[in-house]
Amino acid sequence: MQGFKGSQSAAGERAGYGQEEGLIKLDIINEVVNKTGITKTKAEMAVETVFESMKKALEHGDRIELRGFGVFNVKPRKTGIGRNPRTGAEVSIPPGKAVRFKPGKELQTLQ
């Protein structure tokens, strides 16, 4: 995704991202503004709506499939026994849920 790197606006917004910094939500919002020409406020609302929809779906245990990107799903996490690193005492780890992501073919072949 080359379109996200190295652009800085007159307002002094984030200049893009390098490998160490990573991609943040603001980068996605700025890219939506640049590609579509809509206002930053509307782009922010659109991006926020997408993320909120994804959160709600995962909270309900739904699977999210984004073709060409990958699949998000929620898997149960087993009860376990861990150790307190300071004392060495055994600690019970309660069962829970974890979000998993499986990249699509296009992401798996990135170089």
MMTF fields as JSON, N, C-alpha, C and O atoms, coordinates in Angstrom:
{
  "mmtfVersion": "1.0.0",
  "mmtfProducer": "UNKNOWN",
  "numBonds": 443,
  "numAtoms": 444,
  "numGroups": 111,
  "numChains": 1,
  "numModels": 1,
  "chainsPerModel": [1],
  "groupsPerChain": [111],
  "chainIdList": ["A"],
  "bondAtomList": [4, 2, 8, 6, 12, 10, 16, 14, 20, 18, 24, 22, 28, 26, 32, 30, 36, 34, 40, 38, 44, 42, 48, 46, 52, 50, 56, 54, 60, 58, 64, 62, 68, 66, 72, 70, 76, 74, 80, 78, 84, 82, 88, 86, 92, 90, 96, 94, 100, 98, 104, 102, 108, 106, 112, 110, 116, 114, 120, 118, 124, 122, 128, 126, 132, 130, 136, 134, 140, 138, 144, 142, 148, 146, 152, 150, 156, 154, 160, 158, 164, 162, 168, 166, 172, 170, 176, 174, 180, 178, 184, 182, 188, 186, 192, 190, 196, 194, 200, 198, 204, 202, 208, 206, 212, 210, 216, 214, 220, 218, 224, 222, 228, 226, 232, 230, 236, 234, 240, 238, 244, 242, 248, 246, 252, 250, 256, 254, 260, 258, 264, 262, 268, 266, 272, 270, 276, 274, 280, 278, 284, 282, 288, 286, 292, 290, 296, 294, 300, 298, 304, 302, 308, 306, 312, 310, 316, 314, 320, 318, 324, 322, 328, 326, 332, 330, 336, 334, 340, 338, 344, 342, 348, 346, 352, 350, 356, 354, 360, 358, 364, 362, 368, 366, 372, 370, 376, 374, 380, 378, 384, 382, 388, 386, 392, 390, 396, 394, 400, 398, 404, 402, 408, 406, 412, 410, 416, 414, 420, 418, 424, 422, 428, 426, 432, 430, 436, 434, 440, 438],
  "bondOrderList": [1, 1, 1, 1, 1, 1, 1, 1, 1, 1, 1, 1, 1, 1, 1, 1, 1, 1, 1, 1, 1, 1, 1, 1, 1, 1, 1, 1, 1, 1, 1, 1, 1, 1, 1, 1, 1, 1, 1, 1, 1, 1, 1, 1, 1, 1, 1, 1, 1, 1, 1, 1, 1, 1, 1, 1, 1, 1, 1, 1, 1, 1, 1, 1, 1, 1, 1, 1, 1, 1, 1, 1, 1, 1, 1, 1, 1, 1, 1, 1, 1, 1, 1, 1, 1, 1, 1, 1, 1, 1, 1, 1, 1, 1, 1, 1, 1, 1, 1, 1, 1, 1, 1, 1, 1, 1, 1, 1, 1, 1],
  "groupList": [{"groupName": "MET", "atomNameList": ["N", "CA", "C", "O"], "elementList": ["N", "C", "C", "O"], "formalChargeList": [0, 0, 0, 0], "bondAtomList": [1, 0, 2, 1, 3, 2], "bondOrderList": [1, 1, 2], "singleLetterCode": "M", "chemCompType": "L-PEPTIDE LINKING"}, {"groupName": "GLN", "atomNameList": ["N", "CA", "C", "O"], "elementList": ["N", "C", "C", "O"], "formalChargeList": [0, 0, 0, 0], "bondAtomList": [1, 0, 2, 1, 3, 2], "bondOrderList": [1, 1, 2], "singleLetterCode": "Q", "chemCompType": "L-PEPTIDE LINKING"}, {"groupName": "GLY", "atomNameList": ["N", "CA", "C", "O"], "elementList": ["N", "C", "C", "O"], "formalChargeList": [0, 0, 0, 0], "bondAtomList": [1, 0, 2, 1, 3, 2], "bondOrderList": [1, 1, 2], "singleLetterCode": "G", "chemCompType": "PEPTIDE LINKING"}, {"groupName": "PHE", "atomNameList": ["N", "CA", "C", "O"], "elementList": ["N", "C", "C", "O"], "formalChargeList": [0, 0, 0, 0], "bondAtomList": [1, 0, 2, 1, 3, 2], "bondOrderList": [1, 1, 2], "singleLetterCode": "F", "chemCompType": "L-PEPTIDE LINKING"}, {"groupName": "LYS", "atomNameList": ["N", "CA", "C", "O"], "elementList": ["N", "C", "C", "O"], "formalChargeList": [0, 0, 0, 0], "bondAtomList": [1, 0, 2, 1, 3, 2], "bondOrderList": [1, 1, 2], "singleLetterCode": "K", "chemCompType": "L-PEPTIDE LINKING"}, {"groupName": "SER", "atomNameList": ["N", "CA", "C", "O"], "elementList": ["N", "C", "C", "O"], "formalChargeList": [0, 0, 0, 0], "bondAtomList": [1, 0, 2, 1, 3, 2], "bondOrderList": [1, 1, 2], "singleLetterCode": "S", "chemCompType": "L-PEPTIDE LINKING"}, {"groupName": "ALA", "atomNameList": ["N", "CA", "C", "O"], "elementList": ["N", "C", "C", "O"], "formalChargeList": [0, 0, 0, 0], "bondAtomList": [1, 0, 2, 1, 3, 2], "bondOrderList": [1, 1, 2], "singleLetterCode": "A", "chemCompType": "L-PEPTIDE LINKING"}, {"groupName": "GLU", "atomNameList": ["N", "CA", "C", "O"], "elementList": ["N", "C", "C", "O"], "formalChargeList": [0, 0, 0, 0], "bondAtomList": [1, 0, 2, 1, 3, 2], "bondOrderList": [1, 1, 2], "singleLetterCode": "E", "chemCompType": "L-PEPTIDE LINKING"}, {"groupName": "ARG", "atomNameList": ["N", "CA", "C", "O"], "elementList": ["N", "C", "C", "O"], "formalChargeList": [0, 0, 0, 0], "bondAtomList": [1, 0, 2, 1, 3, 2], "bondOrderList": [1, 1, 2], "singleLetterCode": "R", "chemCompType": "L-PEPTIDE LINKING"}, {"groupName": "TYR", "atomNameList": ["N", "CA", "C", "O"], "elementList": ["N", "C", "C", "O"], "formalChargeList": [0, 0, 0, 0], "bondAtomList": [1, 0, 2, 1, 3, 2], "bondOrderList": [1, 1, 2], "singleLetterCode": "Y", "chemCompType": "L-PEPTIDE LINKING"}, {"groupName": "LEU", "atomNameList": ["N", "CA", "C", "O"], "elementList": ["N", "C", "C", "O"], "formalChargeList": [0, 0, 0, 0], "bondAtomList": [1, 0, 2, 1, 3, 2], "bondOrderList": [1, 1, 2], "singleLetterCode": "L", "chemCompType": "L-PEPTIDE LINKING"}, {"groupName": "ILE", "atomNameList": ["N", "CA", "C", "O"], "elementList": ["N", "C", "C", "O"], "formalChargeList": [0, 0, 0, 0], "bondAtomList": [1, 0, 2, 1, 3, 2], "bondOrderList": [1, 1, 2], "singleLetterCode": "I", "chemCompType": "L-PEPTIDE LINKING"}, {"groupName": "ASP", "atomNameList": ["N", "CA", "C", "O"], "elementList": ["N", "C", "C", "O"], "formalChargeList": [0, 0, 0, 0], "bondAtomList": [1, 0, 2, 1, 3, 2], "bondOrderList": [1, 1, 2], "singleLetterCode": "D", "chemCompType": "L-PEPTIDE LINKING"}, {"groupName": "ASN", "atomNameList": ["N", "CA", "C", "O"], "elementList": ["N", "C", "C", "O"], "formalChargeList": [0, 0, 0, 0], "bondAtomList": [1, 0, 2, 1, 3, 2], "bondOrderList": [1, 1, 2], "singleLetterCode": "N", "chemCompType": "L-PEPTIDE LINKING"}, {"groupName": "VAL", "atomNameList": ["N", "CA", "C", "O"], "elementList": ["N", "C", "C", "O"], "formalChargeList": [0, 0, 0, 0], "bondAtomList": [1, 0, 2, 1, 3, 2], "bondOrderList": [1, 1, 2], "singleLetterCode": "V", "chemCompType": "L-PEPTIDE LINKING"}, {"groupName": "THR", "atomNameList": ["N", "CA", "C", "O"], "elementList": ["N", "C", "C", "O"], "formalChargeList": [0, 0, 0, 0], "bondAtomList": [1, 0, 2, 1, 3, 2], "bondOrderList": [1, 1, 2], "singleLetterCode": "T", "chemCompType": "L-PEPTIDE LINKING"}, {"groupName": "HIS", "atomNameList": ["N", "CA", "C", "O"], "elementList": ["N", "C", "C", "O"], "formalChargeList": [0, 0, 0, 0], "bondAtomList": [1, 0, 2, 1, 3, 2], "bondOrderList": [1, 1, 2], "singleLetterCode": "H", "chemCompType": "L-PEPTIDE LINKING"}, {"groupName": "PRO", "atomNameList": ["N", "CA", "C", "O"], "elementList": ["N", "C", "C", "O"], "formalChargeList": [0, 0, 0, 0], "bondAtomList": [1, 0, 2, 1, 3, 2], "bondOrderList": [1, 1, 2], "singleLetterCode": "P", "chemCompType": "L-PEPTIDE LINKING"}],
  "groupTypeList": [0, 1, 2, 3, 4, 2, 5, 1, 5, 6, 6, 2, 7, 8, 6, 2, 9, 2, 1, 7, 7, 2, 10, 11, 4, 10, 12, 11, 11, 13, 7, 14, 14, 13, 4, 15, 2, 11, 15, 4, 15, 4, 6, 7, 0, 6, 14, 7, 15, 14, 3, 7, 5, 0, 4, 4, 6, 10, 7, 16, 2, 12, 8, 11, 7, 10, 8, 2, 3, 2, 14, 3, 13, 14, 4, 17, 8, 4, 15, 2, 11, 2, 8, 13, 17, 8, 15, 2, 6, 7, 14, 5, 11, 17, 17, 2, 4, 6, 14, 8, 3, 4, 17, 2, 4, 7, 10, 1, 15, 10, 1],
  "groupIdList": [1, 2, 3, 4, 5, 6, 7, 8, 9, 10, 11, 12, 13, 14, 15, 16, 17, 18, 19, 20, 21, 22, 23, 24, 25, 26, 27, 28, 29, 30, 31, 32, 33, 34, 35, 36, 37, 38, 39, 40, 41, 42, 43, 44, 45, 46, 47, 48, 49, 50, 51, 52, 53, 54, 55, 56, 57, 58, 59, 60, 61, 62, 63, 64, 65, 66, 67, 68, 69, 70, 71, 72, 73, 74, 75, 76, 77, 78, 79, 80, 81, 82, 83, 84, 85, 86, 87, 88, 89, 90, 91, 92, 93, 94, 95, 96, 97, 98, 99, 100, 101, 102, 103, 104, 105, 106, 107, 108, 109, 110, 111],
  "secStructList": [7, 4, 4, 4, 1, 1, 7, 7, 7, 6, 6, 7, 7, 7, 7, 7, 7, 7, 6, 6, 6, 7, 7, 7, 2, 2, 2, 2, 2, 2, 2, 2, 2, 2, 2, 2, 7, 7, 7, 2, 2, 2, 2, 2, 2, 2, 2, 2, 2, 2, 2, 2, 2, 2, 2, 2, 2, 2, 2, 6, 6, 7, 7, 3, 3, 3, 6, 6, 6, 3, 3, 3, 3, 3, 3, 3, 3, 7, 7, 3, 3, 3, 3, 7, 6, 6, 6, 7, 7, 3, 3, 3, 3, 7, 7, 3, 3, 3, 3, 3, 3, 3, 3, 7, 2, 2, 2, 2, 6, 7, 7],
  "xCoordList": [0.832, 0.0, 0.876, 1.079, 1.378, 2.29, 1.599, 2.259, 0.321, -0.388, -0.368, -0.644, -0.056, -0.099, 1.178, 1.154, 2.291, 3.572, 3.824, 3.435, 4.49, 5.189, 4.441, 5.073, 3.18, 2.52, 2.281, 1.827, 2.595, 2.353, 1.563, 1.874, 0.546, -0.282, 0.255, 1.149, -0.304, 0.096, -0.274, 0.333, -1.257, -1.68, -0.737, -0.949, 0.312, 1.279, 0.799, 1.213, -0.07, -0.563, 0.542, 1.622, 0.273, 1.212, 1.804, 1.08, 3.094, 3.806, 3.81, 4.539, 3.054, 3.095, 3.635, 3.735, 3.978, 4.47, 5.651, 5.77, 6.52, 7.628, 7.371, 6.334, 8.28, 8.063, 7.934, 7.159, 8.675, 8.648, 7.373, 6.86, 6.855, 5.689, 4.396, 3.542, 4.238, 3.016, 1.954, 2.172, 0.834, -0.293, -1.288, -1.642, -1.744, -2.75, -4.035, -4.066, -5.086, -6.391, -6.349, -7.02, -5.575, -5.466, -4.92, -5.338, -3.991, -3.464, -4.564, -4.624, -5.418, -6.524, -7.501, -7.953, -7.823, -8.733, -8.161, -8.875, -6.874, -6.243, -6.241, -6.416, -6.05, -6.064, -7.463, -7.604, -8.493, -9.873, -10.125, -10.726, -9.669, -9.832, -9.116, -9.683, -7.871, -7.092, -7.685, -7.67, -8.204, -8.731, -10.13, -10.469, -10.944, -12.339, -12.661, -13.609, -11.875, -12.151, -13.23, -13.63, -13.71, -14.713, -14.012, -12.786, -14.789, -14.197, -13.598, -13.973, -12.668, -12.01, -13.016, -12.911, -13.981, -14.991, -15.811, -16.058, -16.231, -17.016, -16.173, -16.666, -14.914, -14.028, -13.825, -13.82, -13.657, -13.486, -14.726, -14.62, -15.916, -17.166, -17.266, -17.69, -16.88, -16.96, -16.023, -16.425, -14.783, -13.815, -14.269, -14.197, -14.732, -15.204, -16.4, -16.507, -17.296, -18.466, -18.051, -18.613, -17.07, -16.577, -16.023, -16.357, -15.174, -14.574, -15.614, -15.532, -16.595, -17.65, -18.482, -18.857, -18.768, -19.521, -18.745, -19.322, -17.435, -16.602, -16.579, -16.674, -16.452, -16.447, -17.748, -17.738, -18.884, -20.188, -20.323, -20.805, -19.904, -19.999, -19.155, -19.606, -17.952, -17.083, -17.631, -17.516, -18.226, -18.844, -19.963, -20.192, -20.66, -21.747, -21.231, -22.009, -19.919, -19.344, -19.418, -19.174, -19.752, -19.862, -18.483, -17.502, -18.435, -17.219, -17.241, -18.283, -16.098, -16.001, -15.066, -13.885, -15.591, -14.78, -14.627, -15.61, -13.383, -13.076, -12.28, -11.073, -12.958, -12.306, -11.084, -11.107, -10.027, -8.771, -7.935, -6.784, -8.515, -7.79, -7.621, -6.498, -8.741, -8.651, -9.956, -10.984, -9.886, -11.057, -10.759, -9.733, -11.671, -11.608, -12.658, -13.777, -12.316, -13.319, -12.952, -11.828, -13.921, -13.729, -13.654, -14.529, -12.596, -12.435, -12.392, -11.843, -12.975, -12.916, -11.49, -10.739, -11.145, -9.835, -10.053, -10.915, -9.276, -9.446, -8.998, -8.204, -9.538, -9.062, -7.657, -7.358, -6.815, -5.447, -4.856, -5.475, -3.657, -2.932, -1.616, -0.841, -1.381, -0.139, 0.641, 0.229, 1.758, 2.584, 2.874, 3.118, 2.842, 3.257, 4.779, 5.45, 5.345, 6.788, 7.595, 8.749, 7.023, 7.749, 7.779, 8.816, 6.612, 6.526, 6.593, 6.912, 6.296, 6.268, 4.968, 4.8, 4.043, 2.771, 1.894, 1.908, 1.133, 0.214, -0.964, -1.468, -1.395, -2.507, -3.482, -3.085, -4.76, -5.787, -6.088, -6.327, -6.077, -6.4, -7.815, -8.063, -8.748, -10.146, -10.342, -9.557, -11.398, -11.687, -12.117, -12.614, -11.929, -12.312, -12.467, -12.619, -12.426, -12.539, -11.391, -10.957, -10.904, -9.818, -10.165, -10.701, -9.856, -10.081, -8.889, -7.738, -9.172, -8.133, -8.291, -9.398, -7.168, -7.177, -6.415, -5.289, -7.044, -6.389, -6.261, -7.271, -5.048, -4.88, -5.326, -5.205, -5.842, -6.226, -5.011, -3.89, -5.223, -4.125, -3.272, -2.046, -3.934, -3.2, -2.255, -1.155, -2.674, -1.809, -0.692, 0.41, -0.962, 0.045, 1.201, 2.311, 0.949, 2.002, 2.701, 3.418, 2.507, 3.196, 4.699, 5.185, 5.409, 6.877, 7.449, 8.667],
  "yCoordList": [-1.177, 0.0, 1.239, 1.857, 1.593, 2.706, 4.037, 4.992, 4.139, 5.398, 6.019, 7.213, 5.268, 5.79, 6.505, 7.272, 6.289, 6.803, 8.239, 8.697, 8.95, 10.165, 11.413, 12.3, 11.552, 12.794, 13.615, 13.097, 14.906, 15.77, 16.971, 17.562, 17.331, 18.454, 19.732, 19.704, 20.849, 22.149, 22.267, 23.053, 21.5, 21.564, 20.804, 20.775, 20.182, 19.48, 18.123, 17.652, 17.491, 16.176, 15.145, 15.433, 13.987, 12.878, 12.688, 12.714, 12.5, 12.48, 11.126, 10.954, 10.181, 8.836, 7.883, 8.232, 6.704, 5.748, 5.002, 4.787, 4.615, 3.745, 2.393, 2.188, 1.478, 0.137, 0.144, -0.633, 1.001, 1.003, 1.633, 1.209, 2.645, 3.359, 2.59, 2.555, 1.981, 1.265, 2.196, 3.399, 1.632, 2.359, 2.643, 1.745, 3.884, 4.226, 4.657, 4.862, 4.788, 5.129, 6.447, 6.575, 7.42, 8.701, 8.535, 9.246, 7.601, 7.332, 6.824, 7.205, 5.979, 5.438, 6.557, 6.658, 7.385, 8.513, 9.443, 9.856, 9.774, 10.656, 10.036, 10.743, 8.742, 8.068, 8.1, 8.275, 7.932, 8.029, 9.435, 9.594, 10.453, 11.838, 12.043, 12.629, 11.564, 11.749, 11.016, 11.537, 9.82, 9.017, 9.45, 9.35, 9.932, 10.212, 11.694, 12.072, 12.532, 13.965, 14.402, 15.566, 13.496, 13.896, 14.629, 14.601, 15.273, 16.026, 15.071, 13.901, 15.6, 14.783, 14.305, 13.182, 15.15, 14.776, 13.586, 12.645, 13.634, 12.529, 11.264, 10.162, 11.415, 10.252, 9.617, 8.393, 10.461, 9.952, 9.196, 8.143, 9.733, 9.054, 7.712, 6.724, 7.671, 6.434, 5.369, 4.22, 5.748, 4.793, 4.31, 3.119, 5.235, 4.874, 3.93, 2.996, 4.16, 3.299, 1.885, 0.907, 1.781, 0.459, -0.291, -1.455, 0.382, -0.281, -0.646, -1.714, 0.235, -0.07, -1.269, -2.115, -1.339, -2.476, -3.773, -4.804, -3.716, -4.911, -5.328, -6.515, -4.351, -4.658, -5.329, -6.333, -4.759, -5.326, -6.752, -7.626, -6.989, -8.336, -9.32, -10.427, -8.925, -9.819, -10.041, -11.142, -9.012, -9.17, -10.205, -10.916, -10.291, -11.261, -12.628, -13.565, -12.733, -14.01, -14.258, -15.374, -13.227, -13.371, -13.407, -12.896, -14.009, -14.099, -12.938, -12.644, -12.274, -11.164, -11.587, -11.849, -11.652, -12.044, -10.85, -10.326, -10.428, -9.338, -9.944, -10.158, -10.217, -10.905, -10.149, -8.928, -10.889, -10.299, -9.781, -9.386, -9.781, -9.287, -10.39, -10.757, -10.921, -11.994, -12.181, -11.591, -13.026, -13.375, -13.153, -13.6, -12.456, -12.285, -13.203, -13.281, -13.896, -14.662, -14.722, -14.407, -15.13, -15.215, -16.684, -17.474, -17.043, -18.421, -18.471, -17.576, -19.523, -19.648, -19.959, -20.657, -19.436, -19.696, -20.589, -20.317, -21.641, -22.621, -22.083, -21.148, -22.707, -22.442, -23.006, -24.05, -22.326, -22.818, -22.527, -21.887, -23.01, -22.745, -22.098, -22.639, -20.933, -20.214, -20.084, -20.584, -19.415, -19.194, -17.716, -16.999, -17.274, -15.923, -15.903, -16.646, -15.073, -15.101, -14.684, -15.088, -13.9, -13.464, -14.531, -14.801, -15.131, -16.082, -17.532, -18.413, -17.781, -19.161, -19.87, -21.048, -19.157, -19.761, -19.98, -19.178, -21.072, -21.36, -20.409, -20.08, -19.971, -19.046, -19.616, -20.053, -19.607, -20.102, -19.025, -17.868, -19.403, -18.484, -18.813, -19.918, -17.873, -18.145, -18.298, -17.776, -19.02, -19.137, -17.786, -16.934, -17.601, -16.341, -16.518, -17.631, -15.403, -15.417, -14.597, -13.62, -14.997, -14.284, -14.07, -14.962, -12.887, -12.588, -13.115, -12.87, -13.83, -14.39, -13.805, -13.491, -13.665, -13.165, -14.134, -14.521, -14.524, -15.387, -14.586, -14.267, -14.258, -13.445, -14.185, -15.407, -13.426, -13.983, -14.262, -13.916, -14.882, -15.264, -14.061, -14.15, -12.95, -11.77, -11.24, -10.782, -11.298, -10.84, -11.831, -11.435, -13.104, -14.121, -14.039, -14.478, -13.486, -13.437, -12.082, -11.808, -11.231, -9.932, -10.123, -11.05, -9.239, -9.314, -8.051, -7.929],
  "zCoordList": [0.0, 0.0, 0.0, 1.045, -1.122, -1.228, -0.993, -0.583, -1.232, -1.127, 0.25, 0.373, 1.295, 2.639, 3.046, 4.009, 2.357, 2.826, 2.445, 1.371, 3.357, 3.113, 2.695, 2.121, 2.927, 2.567, 3.823, 4.843, 3.734, 4.88, 4.409, 3.375, 5.164, 4.777, 5.398, 6.243, 4.965, 5.505, 6.979, 7.707, 7.426, 8.823, 9.738, 10.95, 9.179, 10.009, 10.48, 11.538, 9.708, 10.089, 9.965, 9.448, 10.425, 10.404, 9.009, 8.014, 8.941, 7.665, 6.983, 6.006, 7.435, 6.867, 7.908, 9.084, 7.491, 8.48, 7.919, 6.713, 8.823, 8.478, 9.094, 9.725, 8.929, 9.461, 10.975, 11.532, 11.643, 13.103, 13.638, 14.674, 12.943, 13.441, 13.216, 14.102, 12.063, 11.744, 11.187, 11.04, 10.889, 10.318, 11.419, 12.183, 11.509, 12.514, 11.818, 10.605, 12.607, 12.056, 11.275, 10.251, 11.742, 11.058, 9.641, 8.727, 9.458, 8.117, 7.189, 6.02, 7.706, 6.901, 6.554, 5.413, 7.524, 7.29, 6.226, 5.312, 6.342, 5.356, 3.96, 2.968, 3.879, 2.579, 1.962, 0.752, 2.786, 2.291, 1.751, 0.689, 2.48, 2.025, 0.693, -0.229, 0.583, -0.638, -1.835, -2.95, -1.616, -2.731, -3.174, -4.353, -2.221, -2.549, -2.671, -3.36, -2.004, -2.039, -1.057, -1.069, -0.209, 0.785, 1.925, 2.034, 2.758, 3.865, 4.893, 4.98, 5.659, 6.669, 7.722, 8.216, 8.061, 9.052, 8.571, 9.326, 7.306, 6.752, 6.622, 6.865, 6.243, 6.134, 7.504, 7.637, 8.523, 9.885, 10.335, 10.965, 10.011, 10.349, 9.641, 10.239, 8.376, 7.593, 8.162, 8.347, 8.438, 8.981, 10.36, 10.663, 11.182, 12.526, 12.438, 13.233, 11.485, 11.298, 10.905, 11.398, 10.02, 9.611, 10.825, 11.043, 11.615, 12.769, 13.825, 14.431, 14.05, 15.019, 14.562, 15.375, 13.262, 12.723, 12.924, 13.271, 12.703, 12.894, 14.369, 14.683, 15.268, 16.71, 17.127, 17.839, 16.673, 17.029, 16.522, 17.242, 15.294, 14.719, 15.533, 15.826, 15.892, 16.672, 18.075, 18.613, 18.678, 19.998, 19.953, 20.931, 18.825, 18.674, 18.229, 18.05, 18.052, 17.631, 16.14, 15.681, 15.379, 13.93, 13.27, 13.811, 12.116, 11.303, 10.315, 9.728, 10.125, 9.18, 8.057, 8.289, 6.847, 5.697, 4.766, 4.244, 4.564, 3.647, 2.499, 2.613, 1.401, 0.274, -0.201, -0.356, -0.426, -0.845, 0.317, 0.131, 1.519, 2.686, 3.717, 4.063, 4.211, 5.184, 5.942, 5.608, 6.981, 7.765, 9.25, 9.763, 9.927, 11.376, 11.982, 11.474, 13.058, 13.778, 15.254, 15.645, 16.063, 17.506, 17.874, 17.517, 18.593, 19.028, 20.549, 21.191, 21.123, 22.584, 23.043, 22.362, 24.187, 24.769, 25.984, 26.821, 26.07, 27.139, 28.496, 28.595, 29.522, 30.876, 30.973, 30.395, 31.691, 31.8, 33.161, 34.011, 33.343, 34.575, 34.188, 33.399, 34.76, 34.504, 35.795, 36.841, 35.709, 36.899, 37.062, 36.091, 38.312, 38.637, 38.521, 39.236, 37.64, 37.446, 38.675, 38.812, 39.552, 40.755, 41.84, 42.447, 42.067, 43.185, 42.743, 43.541, 41.482, 41.001, 41.341, 41.026, 41.986, 42.378, 41.148, 40.214, 41.159, 40.064, 40.114, 41.187, 38.946, 38.827, 37.807, 36.727, 38.163, 37.249, 36.205, 36.553, 34.935, 33.847, 33.389, 32.906, 33.531, 33.184, 31.68, 30.888, 31.29, 29.855, 29.301, 30.037, 28.035, 27.416, 25.931, 25.426, 25.243, 23.784, 23.219, 23.828, 22.057, 21.399, 19.938, 19.279, 19.437, 18.026, 17.242, 17.602, 16.187, 15.32, 13.925, 13.486, 13.241, 11.871, 10.999, 11.311, 9.896, 8.924, 7.635, 7.007, 7.234, 6.022, 4.765, 4.673, 3.801, 2.52, 1.666, 2.041, 0.53, -0.362, -0.79, -0.853, -1.08, -1.528, -0.447, -0.757, 0.807, 1.897, 2.174, 2.554, 1.99, 2.268, 1.272, 1.574, 0.1, -0.918, -0.979, -1.941, 0.025, 0.057, 0.16, 0.808, -0.482, -0.415, 0.148, 0.28]
}
